[in-house]
Amino acid sequence: MFERFTKPARDAVTAAQTYAAELGHDRIGDDHLLLAVGSSTGSSAARALADAGVDAAGLRAEIERAHGRLGNDDADALSTLGIDLDAVRSKVEETFGAGALGSGKPRRRFGGHIPFTKDAKKTLELSLREAIRLGDRSIGTEHILLGLLRTEGQGHAALRALGVDAAALRRVLEHGEAA
């Protein structure tokens, strides 16, 4: 299937691995695919995201926030005990370095293959289905983004958190309609 990807789409999949490694994640998620698509220059998917008010920096910050946060209930419970989670995180990172709290999973220290999450695999499979549905012979970044919208995983959650109207974004990607 990878041979059907356009060069920008292949570059996005490769960049997703780089982003996962940079963020210290042990798997490539659909959110890393989203970050890669949103960070690409000149692609129709990146333009559609920009038109929806999503920039690469904001997207990365939301992904980092989502991966590094406790649930709201957990933070509220700590707050009732007089523990300011943000202050604790700041002090730990000041003492031990950025990302010291991590995700609770061991960080990859060496290069090599990082596996895809189930949602990332589903996103890539759905990108092929989206290309076929639209009558396109190759899979572009817009198809990856359409697949991500159908997957409704962490990438989709990041878009919702950033206030993106998924239906409007889908219309832009499919028909070029204004968001």
LUMTOR-929373 format. One line per field, with one value per residue: x, y, z of N, C-alpha, C in turn; residue in one letter. Coordinates in nm, 4 decimals, always signed. Atoms other than C-alpha are relative to their C-alpha. Example, Ala and Ser with C-alpha at 12.3 -4.5 7.8 and 13.67 -1.06 7.14 Angstrom:
npx: (+0.0890|-0.0820)
npy: (-0.1190|-0.1190)
npz: (+0.0000|-0.0060)
capx: (+1.2300|+1.3670)
capy: (-0.4500|-0.1060)
capz: (+0.7800|+0.7140)
cpx: (+0.0900|-0.0770)
cpy: (+0.1200|+0.1090)
cpz: (+0.0000|+0.0730)
loza: (A|S)
***
This chain:
npx: (+0.0825|-0.0836|-0.0392|+0.1065|-0.0087|-0.0762|-0.1226|+0.0321|+0.0636|-0.1084|-0.0796|+0.0767|-0.0088|-0.1363|-0.0094|+0.0750|-0.0939|-0.0928|+0.0707|+0.0192|-0.1297|-0.0312|+0.0874|-0.0282|+0.1078|-0.0499|+0.0806|+0.0449|+0.1444|+0.0668|-0.0315|-0.1292|+0.0313|+0.0627|-0.1048|-0.0818|+0.0797|+0.0166|-0.1303|-0.0503|+0.0162|+0.0570|+0.1003|+0.1380|+0.0422|-0.0598|+0.0736|+0.1337|-0.0173|-0.0316|+0.1248|+0.0852|-0.0604|-0.0955|-0.1382|-0.0831|-0.0401|+0.1162|+0.0293|-0.1017|+0.0260|+0.1172|-0.0393|-0.0823|+0.0895|+0.0842|-0.0820|-0.0665|+0.0886|+0.0900|+0.1395|+0.0478|+0.0382|-0.1229|-0.0547|+0.0893|-0.0217|-0.1257|+0.0228|+0.0688|-0.1018|-0.0935|-0.1119|+0.0131|-0.0639|-0.0879|-0.1187|-0.0804|-0.0598|-0.1036|-0.1145|-0.0663|-0.0703|-0.1095|-0.1044|-0.0445|+0.0044|+0.1304|+0.0522|-0.0471|+0.1109|+0.0294|+0.1325|-0.0003|-0.0554|-0.1402|-0.0228|-0.0922|-0.1240|-0.0740|+0.0814|+0.0620|+0.1420|+0.0998|+0.1237|+0.1203|+0.1134|+0.1161|+0.0674|-0.0823|+0.0181|+0.1355|-0.0034|-0.0648|+0.0912|+0.1125|-0.0463|+0.0162|+0.1446|+0.0427|-0.0491|+0.0832|+0.1346|-0.0033|-0.0431|-0.1406|-0.0875|-0.1057|+0.0389|-0.0693|+0.0153|+0.1419|+0.0631|-0.0420|+0.0798|+0.1367|-0.0029|-0.0120|+0.1308|+0.0872|-0.0513|+0.0416|-0.0954|-0.0619|-0.0147|+0.1327|+0.0230|-0.0817|+0.0693|+0.1159|-0.0503|-0.0407|+0.1201|+0.0222|+0.1255|-0.0419|+0.0858|-0.0413|-0.1319|+0.0250|+0.0550|-0.1101|-0.0901|+0.0691|+0.0604|-0.0595|+0.0931|-0.0532|+0.0322)
npy: (-0.1198|-0.1195|-0.0474|-0.0862|-0.1298|-0.1052|-0.0318|-0.0708|+0.0922|+0.0856|-0.0855|-0.0198|+0.1234|+0.0019|-0.1063|+0.0438|+0.0783|-0.0960|-0.0706|+0.0928|+0.0135|-0.1280|-0.0175|+0.1068|+0.0984|+0.1288|+0.0442|-0.1067|-0.0092|-0.0812|-0.1390|-0.0305|-0.0166|-0.1320|-0.1013|+0.0029|-0.0575|-0.1422|-0.0679|+0.0041|-0.1286|-0.0006|+0.1029|-0.0459|+0.0307|-0.1015|-0.1245|+0.0135|-0.0139|-0.1407|-0.0746|+0.0320|-0.0629|+0.0907|-0.0104|+0.1108|-0.0220|+0.0245|+0.1425|+0.0701|-0.0294|+0.0777|+0.1406|+0.0136|-0.0144|+0.1192|+0.1144|-0.0194|-0.0458|+0.0881|-0.0348|-0.1129|+0.0486|+0.0218|-0.1310|-0.0581|+0.0710|-0.0497|-0.1382|-0.0009|+0.0308|-0.1123|+0.0261|-0.0677|+0.0884|-0.0774|-0.0376|+0.1213|+0.0292|-0.1010|+0.0238|+0.1235|-0.0274|-0.0918|+0.0782|+0.1164|-0.0234|+0.0047|+0.1329|+0.0971|+0.0813|+0.0923|+0.0608|+0.1195|+0.1075|-0.0276|-0.0780|+0.0602|-0.0753|+0.0269|+0.0001|+0.1274|+0.0015|-0.0257|+0.0554|-0.0828|+0.0375|+0.0514|-0.1122|-0.0467|+0.0983|-0.0184|-0.1249|+0.0245|+0.0837|-0.0828|-0.0960|+0.0701|+0.0053|-0.1359|-0.0262|+0.0789|-0.0588|-0.1267|+0.0256|-0.0394|+0.1145|+0.0025|-0.0423|-0.1226|-0.0418|-0.0263|+0.1289|+0.0359|-0.0822|+0.0531|+0.1249|-0.0358|-0.0481|+0.1171|+0.0856|-0.0611|+0.0328|-0.1131|-0.1115|-0.0616|-0.0663|-0.1222|-0.0989|-0.0476|-0.0858|-0.1265|-0.0671|+0.0243|+0.0621|+0.1132|+0.0082|-0.1078|+0.0362|+0.1070|-0.0614|-0.0711|+0.0979|+0.0750|-0.0815|-0.1319|-0.1030|-0.0838|+0.0533)
npz: (+0.0000|-0.0137|+0.1327|+0.0517|-0.0668|+0.0674|-0.0747|-0.1250|-0.0948|-0.0519|-0.0883|-0.1234|-0.0792|-0.0524|-0.1005|-0.1187|-0.0802|-0.0592|-0.1075|-0.1122|-0.0670|-0.0650|-0.1153|-0.0937|+0.0010|+0.0475|+0.1147|+0.0898|-0.0087|+0.1004|-0.0313|+0.0633|+0.1427|+0.0118|-0.0151|+0.1221|+0.1093|-0.0290|+0.0089|+0.1380|+0.0679|+0.1327|+0.0296|-0.0145|-0.1371|-0.0884|+0.0255|-0.0598|-0.1455|-0.0267|+0.0186|-0.1147|-0.1173|-0.0647|+0.0461|-0.0472|-0.1396|-0.0843|+0.0081|-0.0808|-0.1417|-0.0415|-0.0064|-0.1201|-0.1147|-0.0101|-0.0402|-0.1280|-0.1064|-0.0727|+0.0251|-0.0792|-0.1322|-0.0757|-0.0348|-0.1004|-0.1256|-0.0561|-0.0409|-0.1299|-0.1014|-0.0026|+0.0914|+0.1282|+0.0966|+0.0880|-0.0779|-0.0166|+0.1305|+0.0262|-0.0886|+0.0446|+0.1257|-0.0332|-0.0649|+0.0753|+0.1437|+0.0670|+0.0290|-0.0991|-0.0486|+0.1086|+0.0091|-0.0809|+0.0820|+0.0304|+0.1213|+0.0961|-0.0004|+0.1218|+0.1200|+0.0302|+0.0339|-0.1028|+0.0551|+0.0080|-0.0844|+0.0732|+0.0654|+0.1118|+0.1077|+0.0524|+0.0764|+0.1287|+0.0789|+0.0423|+0.1011|+0.1270|+0.0296|+0.0362|+0.1357|+0.0912|-0.0023|+0.0733|+0.1373|+0.0171|+0.0231|-0.1008|-0.1346|-0.0379|-0.1401|-0.0246|-0.0286|-0.1366|-0.0914|+0.0049|-0.0751|-0.1411|-0.0455|-0.0156|-0.1068|-0.1267|-0.1054|-0.0695|+0.0931|+0.0111|-0.1290|-0.0005|+0.0827|-0.0777|-0.1075|+0.0621|+0.0486|+0.1424|+0.0404|+0.0835|+0.1193|+0.0909|+0.0519|+0.0967|+0.1230|+0.0679|+0.0595|+0.1052|+0.1052|+0.0080|-0.0496|-0.1075|-0.1335)
capx: (+0.0000|+0.2873|+0.3786|+0.0446|+0.1382|+0.2471|+0.5903|+0.4404|+0.2304|+0.5341|+0.7294|+0.4493|+0.4564|+0.8335|+0.8047|+0.5477|+0.8162|+1.0539|+0.7924|+0.7144|+1.0853|+1.1347|+0.8432|+0.9801|+0.6840|+0.7361|+0.4718|+0.3675|+0.0123|-0.2459|-0.1662|+0.1931|+0.0555|-0.1592|+0.1398|+0.3390|+0.0580|+0.0007|+0.3724|+0.4167|+0.4582|+0.2406|+0.0093|-0.3648|-0.4135|-0.1736|-0.3530|-0.6925|-0.5651|-0.4185|-0.7489|-0.9201|-0.6893|-0.4472|-0.0751|+0.2068|+0.3162|-0.0335|-0.0856|+0.2407|+0.1581|-0.1828|-0.0304|+0.2323|-0.0396|-0.2578|+0.0263|+0.1652|-0.1439|-0.3355|-0.7092|-0.9021|-1.0392|-0.6850|-0.5650|-0.8724|-0.8128|-0.4520|-0.5675|-0.8001|-0.4917|-0.3162|-0.0945|-0.0525|+0.0216|+0.1677|+0.4024|+0.5164|+0.5746|+0.7694|+0.9908|+1.0617|+1.1508|+1.3627|+1.5561|+1.5724|+1.5133|+1.2232|+1.0051|+1.1470|+0.8036|+0.7514|+0.4569|+0.5515|+0.6948|+1.0638|+1.1892|+1.3596|+1.7224|+1.8411|+1.7206|+1.5257|+1.1747|+0.8948|+0.5705|+0.2369|-0.0553|-0.3811|-0.5343|-0.2388|-0.2684|-0.6412|-0.5800|-0.3448|-0.5875|-0.8714|-0.6562|-0.6510|-1.0286|-1.0743|-0.8580|-1.0575|-1.3897|-1.2851|-1.1618|-0.7970|-0.5217|-0.2726|-0.2909|-0.2038|-0.1840|-0.5484|-0.6439|-0.4384|-0.6217|-0.9596|-0.8655|-0.7690|-1.1066|-1.2782|-1.0563|-1.1508|-0.8377|-0.5950|-0.5329|-0.9035|-0.9241|-0.6414|-0.8330|-1.1463|-0.9432|-0.8186|-1.1767|-1.1740|-1.5102|-1.4403|-1.7378|-1.6304|-1.2705|-1.3943|-1.5970|-1.2921|-1.0768|-1.3374|-1.4822|-1.2673|-1.5581|-1.4786|-1.4669)
capy: (+0.0000|+0.2401|+0.2581|+0.4324|+0.7208|+1.0475|+1.1755|+1.4291|+1.1511|+0.9210|+1.2093|+1.2640|+0.8995|+0.9193|+1.2493|+1.0914|+0.8468|+1.1360|+1.3242|+1.0164|+0.9733|+1.3451|+1.3375|+1.0262|+0.8089|+0.4402|+0.4094|+0.6159|+0.7315|+0.8906|+1.2122|+1.1914|+1.1417|+1.4515|+1.6527|+1.5418|+1.6276|+1.9626|+2.0438|+1.9624|+2.2596|+2.3180|+2.0186|+2.0636|+1.8976|+2.1409|+2.4328|+2.2999|+2.2690|+2.6209|+2.7545|+2.5818|+2.7724|+2.4891|+2.5553|+2.3077|+2.4676|+2.4626|+2.1078|+1.9904|+2.1641|+1.9937|+1.6532|+1.7048|+1.8169|+1.5179|+1.2688|+1.4249|+1.5049|+1.3293|+1.3183|+1.6202|+1.4111|+1.3148|+1.6760|+1.7883|+1.5190|+1.6302|+1.9914|+1.9090|+1.7805|+2.1108|+1.9740|+2.2005|+1.9591|+2.2300|+2.3451|+1.9869|+1.9282|+2.2547|+2.1732|+1.8189|+1.9452|+2.2256|+1.9716|+1.6742|+1.8253|+1.8652|+1.5588|+1.3971|+1.2787|+1.1172|+0.8916|+0.6223|+0.4137|+0.3741|+0.6221|+0.5026|+0.6025|+0.4581|+0.4759|+0.1997|+0.1034|+0.2465|+0.0498|+0.2073|+0.2157|+0.0495|+0.3926|+0.4939|+0.1694|+0.2255|+0.5841|+0.4638|+0.1906|+0.4412|+0.6826|+0.4209|+0.3797|+0.7579|+0.7811|+0.5026|+0.6589|+0.9921|+0.8268|+0.9185|+0.6876|+0.7825|+0.8526|+1.2088|+1.3938|+1.4935|+1.1243|+1.0648|+1.3520|+1.2176|+0.8755|+1.0350|+1.2084|+0.8716|+0.6955|+0.9332|+0.8487|+1.0793|+1.2890|+1.3532|+1.4367|+1.6891|+1.8585|+1.8748|+2.0213|+2.2894|+2.3741|+2.2253|+2.1438|+1.7955|+1.8015|+2.1363|+2.0155|+1.7025|+1.9158|+2.1300|+1.8253|+1.6494|+1.9391|+2.2438|+2.4228|+2.7089|+2.6070)
capz: (+0.0000|+0.0802|-0.2898|-0.3533|-0.1211|-0.2789|-0.1794|+0.0672|+0.2243|+0.2533|+0.4024|+0.6549|+0.7653|+0.8041|+0.9930|+1.2273|+1.3393|+1.3990|+1.6039|+1.8131|+1.8892|+1.9650|+2.2071|+2.3764|+2.2781|+2.2182|+1.9440|+1.6410|+1.7004|+1.4793|+1.6649|+1.5377|+1.1862|+1.2392|+1.3591|+1.0550|+0.8135|+0.9858|+0.9778|+0.6100|+0.3818|+0.0827|+0.1151|+0.0804|+0.4205|+0.5904|+0.4222|+0.5353|+0.8923|+0.8793|+0.7449|+1.0394|+1.2752|+1.3493|+1.3293|+1.3882|+1.7166|+1.8643|+1.7476|+1.9023|+2.2295|+2.2416|+2.1696|+2.4396|+2.6809|+2.6037|+2.6472|+2.9613|+3.1614|+3.4293|+3.3887|+3.5166|+3.8022|+3.9076|+3.8973|+4.0939|+4.3572|+4.4012|+4.4225|+4.7139|+4.8968|+4.8349|+4.5575|+4.2565|+3.9718|+3.7476|+4.0247|+4.0875|+3.7165|+3.6845|+3.9837|+3.8610|+3.5133|+3.6609|+3.8653|+3.6274|+3.2841|+3.0428|+3.0075|+3.3213|+3.4282|+3.0894|+3.0209|+3.2684|+2.9856|+2.9094|+2.6538|+2.3383|+2.3472|+2.0201|+1.6629|+1.5022|+1.4188|+1.6291|+1.5860|+1.4949|+1.7342|+1.6356|+1.5602|+1.3409|+1.1427|+1.1077|+0.9917|+0.7190|+0.6093|+0.5981|+0.3964|+0.1205|+0.1440|+0.1300|-0.1826|-0.3496|-0.2437|-0.3946|-0.7146|-0.6566|-0.7774|-0.5070|-0.1355|-0.0348|+0.2935|+0.2526|+0.2527|+0.5673|+0.7344|+0.6163|+0.7543|+1.0833|+1.1051|+1.0611|+1.3157|+1.5982|+1.8005|+1.9787|+1.6678|+1.6273|+1.9988|+1.9551|+1.6738|+1.8903|+2.1777|+1.9381|+1.8415|+1.4915|+1.3362|+1.1957|+0.9572|+0.8118|+0.7772|+0.6000|+0.3545|+0.2785|+0.2147|+0.0019|-0.1938|-0.1328|+0.0382|+0.2723|+0.6370)
cpx: (+0.0867|+0.0432|-0.1048|+0.0036|+0.0792|+0.1257|-0.0321|-0.0647|+0.1035|+0.0862|-0.0711|+0.0073|+0.1387|+0.0172|-0.0742|+0.0899|+0.0976|-0.0662|-0.0217|+0.1300|+0.0373|-0.0795|+0.0192|-0.1079|+0.0496|-0.0802|-0.0383|-0.1522|-0.0594|+0.0215|+0.1351|-0.0175|-0.0610|+0.1040|+0.0862|-0.0737|-0.0135|+0.1281|+0.0555|-0.0267|-0.0602|-0.1053|-0.1398|-0.0514|+0.0546|-0.0717|-0.1381|+0.0070|+0.0284|-0.1251|-0.0980|+0.0583|+0.0998|+0.1376|+0.0819|+0.0370|-0.1154|-0.0366|+0.0979|-0.0247|-0.1192|+0.0338|+0.0865|-0.0863|-0.0810|+0.0791|+0.0535|-0.0908|-0.0694|-0.1404|-0.0418|-0.0387|+0.1229|+0.0596|-0.0855|+0.0202|+0.1285|-0.0162|-0.0695|+0.0947|+0.1038|+0.1204|-0.0306|+0.0806|+0.0964|+0.1281|+0.0921|+0.0724|+0.1132|+0.1253|+0.0767|+0.0793|+0.1166|+0.1180|+0.0587|-0.0025|-0.1389|-0.0395|+0.0390|-0.1118|-0.0430|-0.1419|-0.0097|+0.0552|+0.1463|+0.0133|+0.0991|+0.1251|+0.0787|-0.0953|-0.0625|-0.1480|-0.0853|-0.1317|-0.1145|-0.1023|-0.1115|-0.0706|+0.0811|-0.0131|-0.1368|-0.0078|+0.0597|-0.0862|-0.1161|+0.0421|-0.0090|-0.1471|-0.0531|+0.0446|-0.0861|-0.1391|-0.0064|+0.0472|+0.1426|+0.0873|+0.1101|-0.0538|+0.0847|-0.0222|-0.1457|-0.0749|+0.0383|-0.0844|-0.1464|-0.0095|+0.0070|-0.1336|-0.0974|+0.0428|-0.0468|+0.0859|+0.0552|+0.0202|-0.1301|-0.0324|+0.0797|-0.0663|-0.1216|+0.0442|+0.0423|-0.1176|-0.0300|-0.1347|+0.0349|-0.0825|+0.0390|+0.1358|-0.0139|-0.0529|+0.1081|+0.0900|-0.0635|-0.0400|+0.0617|-0.0905|+0.0673|-0.0471|-0.0952)
cpy: (+0.1260|+0.0565|+0.0917|+0.1398|+0.0971|+0.0271|+0.0791|-0.0911|-0.0951|+0.0788|+0.0221|-0.1233|-0.0115|+0.1046|-0.0376|-0.0831|+0.0929|+0.0734|-0.0898|-0.0141|+0.1276|+0.0201|-0.1098|-0.1059|-0.1294|-0.0584|+0.1219|-0.0016|+0.0808|+0.1481|+0.0414|+0.0157|+0.1374|+0.1106|+0.0071|+0.0617|+0.1511|+0.0799|+0.0014|+0.1346|-0.0212|-0.1052|+0.0565|-0.0269|+0.1033|+0.1340|-0.0044|+0.0138|+0.1451|+0.0862|-0.0239|+0.0554|-0.0862|+0.0229|-0.1106|+0.0166|-0.0284|-0.1468|-0.0805|+0.0221|-0.0800|-0.1479|-0.0245|+0.0067|-0.1270|-0.1218|+0.0142|+0.0330|-0.1138|+0.0394|+0.1156|-0.0422|-0.0207|+0.1329|+0.0671|-0.0649|+0.0467|+0.1425|+0.0076|-0.0334|+0.1110|-0.0179|+0.0652|-0.0790|+0.0755|+0.0405|-0.1199|-0.0324|+0.0981|-0.0255|-0.1250|+0.0263|+0.0963|-0.0781|-0.1075|+0.0167|-0.0187|-0.1437|-0.1061|-0.0887|-0.1012|-0.0515|-0.1237|-0.1198|+0.0322|+0.0748|-0.0726|+0.0866|-0.0174|+0.0017|-0.1362|+0.0168|+0.0282|-0.0517|+0.1012|-0.0479|-0.0533|+0.1135|+0.0545|-0.0951|+0.0179|+0.1266|-0.0229|-0.0890|+0.0830|+0.1047|-0.0630|-0.0041|+0.1369|+0.0335|-0.0738|+0.0616|+0.1275|-0.0171|+0.0414|-0.1242|-0.0121|+0.0548|+0.1218|+0.0333|+0.0286|-0.1290|-0.0494|+0.0767|-0.0462|-0.1321|+0.0249|+0.0491|-0.1153|-0.0884|+0.0460|-0.0447|+0.1261|+0.1213|+0.0765|+0.0756|+0.1300|+0.1093|+0.0561|+0.0955|+0.1369|+0.0721|-0.0198|-0.0692|-0.1094|-0.0093|+0.1065|-0.0314|-0.1098|+0.0575|+0.0725|-0.0988|-0.0741|+0.0865|+0.1386|+0.1109|+0.0792|-0.0540|+0.0873)
cpz: (+0.0000|-0.1351|-0.0622|+0.0622|-0.0861|+0.0826|+0.1274|+0.1048|+0.0596|+0.0974|+0.1339|+0.0891|+0.0632|+0.1106|+0.1282|+0.0908|+0.0707|+0.1165|+0.1211|+0.0794|+0.0752|+0.1281|+0.1044|+0.0076|-0.0631|-0.1156|-0.0832|+0.0019|-0.1134|+0.0279|-0.0580|-0.1511|-0.0247|+0.0087|-0.1257|-0.1178|+0.0201|-0.0120|-0.1417|-0.0664|-0.1376|-0.0291|+0.0209|+0.1417|+0.0979|-0.0183|+0.0645|+0.1515|+0.0365|-0.0135|+0.1147|+0.1300|+0.0735|-0.0598|+0.0664|+0.1473|+0.0962|+0.0051|+0.0853|+0.1484|+0.0510|+0.0128|+0.1233|+0.1254|+0.0208|+0.0470|+0.1414|+0.1153|+0.0715|-0.0402|+0.0894|+0.1405|+0.0877|+0.0459|+0.1072|+0.1362|+0.0665|+0.0516|+0.1357|+0.1138|+0.0102|-0.0896|-0.1333|-0.1024|-0.0911|+0.0717|+0.0194|-0.1304|-0.0308|+0.0827|-0.0425|-0.1275|+0.0213|+0.0568|-0.0912|-0.1510|-0.0584|-0.0305|+0.1003|+0.0525|-0.1036|+0.0033|+0.0873|-0.0743|-0.0266|-0.1319|-0.0893|-0.0031|-0.1297|-0.1184|-0.0229|-0.0239|+0.1231|-0.0582|+0.0000|+0.1020|-0.0887|-0.0750|-0.1178|-0.1186|-0.0651|-0.0850|-0.1378|-0.0895|-0.0543|-0.1026|-0.1391|-0.0397|-0.0415|-0.1418|-0.1028|-0.0102|-0.0826|-0.1449|-0.0283|-0.0118|+0.1044|+0.1321|+0.0375|+0.1466|+0.0338|+0.0323|+0.1389|+0.1009|+0.0014|+0.0771|+0.1495|+0.0557|+0.0203|+0.1164|+0.1377|+0.1176|+0.0651|-0.0906|-0.0154|+0.1282|+0.0091|-0.0834|+0.0726|+0.1091|-0.0528|-0.0648|-0.1470|-0.0198|-0.1013|-0.1284|-0.1021|-0.0623|-0.1053|-0.1316|-0.0781|-0.0720|-0.1174|-0.1191|-0.0167|+0.0460|+0.1114|+0.1340|+0.0752)
loza: (M|F|E|R|F|T|K|P|A|R|D|A|V|T|A|A|Q|T|Y|A|A|E|L|G|H|D|R|I|G|D|D|H|L|L|L|A|V|G|S|S|T|G|S|S|A|A|R|A|L|A|D|A|G|V|D|A|A|G|L|R|A|E|I|E|R|A|H|G|R|L|G|N|D|D|A|D|A|L|S|T|L|G|I|D|L|D|A|V|R|S|K|V|E|E|T|F|G|A|G|A|L|G|S|G|K|P|R|R|R|F|G|G|H|I|P|F|T|K|D|A|K|K|T|L|E|L|S|L|R|E|A|I|R|L|G|D|R|S|I|G|T|E|H|I|L|L|G|L|L|R|T|E|G|Q|G|H|A|A|L|R|A|L|G|V|D|A|A|A|L|R|R|V|L|E|H|G|E|A|A)
***
